[in-house]
Amino acid sequence: MSKSILVTGPELHQTAVEIAEAAGYVLHYAPPYASAGDLQDALRGSGAVAVVSRMGRLDAAAMDAASGLRVISKHGAGVDNIDLAAAAARGIPVLAATGANAVSVAEHTIALVLATVKRLLPLDASLRAGRWEKPGFAGRELAGMRLGLLGMGAIAQAAAQMARGLGLEVQAHDPFAADVVFTRTGVRRCPDLPDLFRTSDILSLHCPLTDATRAVVNAQSLAQMPAQSYIVNTARGGLIDEPALLEAIRSGHLAGAGLDTFAVEPPAADHPFLTEPRIVLTPHIGGVTREANARVGQEALRGIIDMLEGRHVPEHRIMNRQLLAELTPATGE
């Protein structure tokens, strides 16, 4: 069996590299956001039996370029850049490093909340331009505002804890989370999406991008939100109908947004978000800290090695486990 692992993106943290080397595996790298053709060439040329997916899309054609591919491991938690059905059809499990970057992304969520609500960037820019805007300025207190979380996974739970420390009232909607998650974190459970949208002064997105959640933030749902409310997104850009969000802000219905993700990454140079001062933007780096990079890289490599060497991998880390099960013939007498 080949001992090659292809990483689609920047070099892994040294501690992750050491895990691979200690097990006798060799790491190869494809450029960040490589074109489909370049990625296929890298897969074919490396003879990879595993991929650490960082940047760019892994579709059926990419998988077919690596005839010996046996496992894909996401460097993070979101796997929307990987064709899960295509992987399952080829018997390839897709792993995720669930929870490994939760603290970092939660901290970035709170940073975007603070920067957006407190208008830090516009105030900084105006002061540097020679304007002293204290006369007539009226900011807003976070304490007492209601933060709504769409999703209650590890990142949302960490963000809820931090937000409560700032005096925010926290509520969430997640049809898949157990009641104990809400009671343990002191978060009010919203019975449905309309309730979450209607009652949140700040809506923060923490759910995966699926067919059911694509453009869940749209003109209709934004209209349900309170006047002068905010959107924060550290999950996936496709959760938001971007033109609808821009219109809600320009019309004055929303006061602003803080976004770490976009529908297409990187966004085009003429993307209208780039010229809207009420939107705070960062380049999908919520989980990119030294600490998280180490944890995520380690988990990604350990998952690959455990899978290739026949050791147990926790079921919750196999993101296409249901598809794999459906495609596996039942056995029995």
Secondary structure, DSSP 8 states (H G I E B T S, - for coil): ---EEEEESS---HHHHHHHHHTT-EEEEE-TT--HHHHHHHHHHHT-SEEEE-SS-B-HHHHHH-TT--EEEESSS--TTB-HHHHHHTT--EEE-TTTTHHHHHHHHHHHHHHHHTTHHHHHHHHHTT----TT-----STT-EEEEE--SHHHHHHHHHHHHTT-EEEEE-TTS-HHHHHHHT-EE-SSHHHHHHH-SEEEE-S---TTTTT-BSHHHHHHS-TTEEEEESS-GGGB-HHHHHHHHHTTSEEEEEES--SSSS--TT-GGGG-TTEEE--S-TT-SHHHHHHHHHHHHHHHHHHHTT----GGGBTTHHHHHHHS-----
